[in-house]
Amino acid sequence: MLEYEYALNYVLWGRWDDLFTIMLRTKDNLLEKKIEHFLHAYYYPSQQINVEQSHDELLHYLEHAMASYHVNIY
């Protein structure tokens, strides 16, 4: 659970190096791919819409993962 909270914090505060570290260490393959997609769009923007879309997809996934985790522990 902590990695989702950290990832959300890093996304919100623009701490891309720390987000990259989460991407490398996570065992959640979907989270890894979402972070990778966002960072690639951010560093190599072909269109601004791609950066915004991948950012929103990453945030939605993190919110979903955190909500699912809270449901499973109760």
C-alpha positions in Angstrom: 0.0 0.0 0.0 2.8 2.4 0.8 4.1 2.4 -2.7 0.7 3.7 -4.0 0.7 6.5 -1.4 4.2 7.4 -2.2 3.6 7.3 -6.0 0.5 9.6 -5.6 2.5 12.0 -3.5 5.3 12.0 -6.1 2.9 12.6 -8.9 1.2 15.5 -7.1 4.5 17.2 -6.1 6.3 16.5 -9.4 9.0 14.4 -7.9 9.8 12.4 -11.1 13.1 10.9 -9.9 11.3 9.3 -6.9 8.4 8.2 -9.1 11.0 6.5 -11.4 12.4 4.7 -8.4 8.9 3.4 -7.5 8.5 2.2 -11.1 11.7 0.2 -10.9 10.9 -1.4 -7.5 7.1 -2.1 -7.7 5.8 -5.6 -8.1 2.6 -4.2 -9.6 3.1 -4.5 -13.4 0.2 -2.2 -14.2 1.5 0.5 -11.9 4.9 0.1 -13.5 3.5 0.5 -17.0 1.3 3.5 -16.0 4.3 5.3 -14.5 6.5 4.4 -17.5 3.9 5.7 -19.9 3.5 9.0 -18.0 7.2 9.6 -17.6 7.8 8.9 -21.3 5.1 11.3 -22.3 6.4 13.9 -19.8 10.0 13.8 -21.0 9.3 13.3 -24.7 6.1 15.2 -25.3 4.9 14.9 -28.9 1.6 16.6 -27.8 0.6 18.1 -24.6 -2.6 16.1 -24.6 -0.6 12.9 -24.2 1.1 14.2 -21.1 -2.2 15.2 -19.6 -3.9 12.0 -20.5 -1.2 9.7 -19.1 -1.0 11.9 -15.9 -4.8 11.5 -15.4 -4.6 7.7 -16.1 -1.9 7.3 -13.5 -3.8 9.3 -10.9 -7.0 7.3 -11.6 -5.1 4.0 -11.3 -3.5 5.1 -8.0 -6.9 6.2 -6.6 -8.4 2.8 -7.6 -5.5 0.8 -6.2 -5.7 2.7 -2.9 -9.5 2.3 -2.6 -9.2 -1.5 -3.4 -6.6 -1.9 -0.8 -8.7 -0.2 1.9 -11.7 -2.4 1.0 -9.6 -5.6 1.3 -8.1 -4.8 4.7 -11.5 -4.2 6.4 
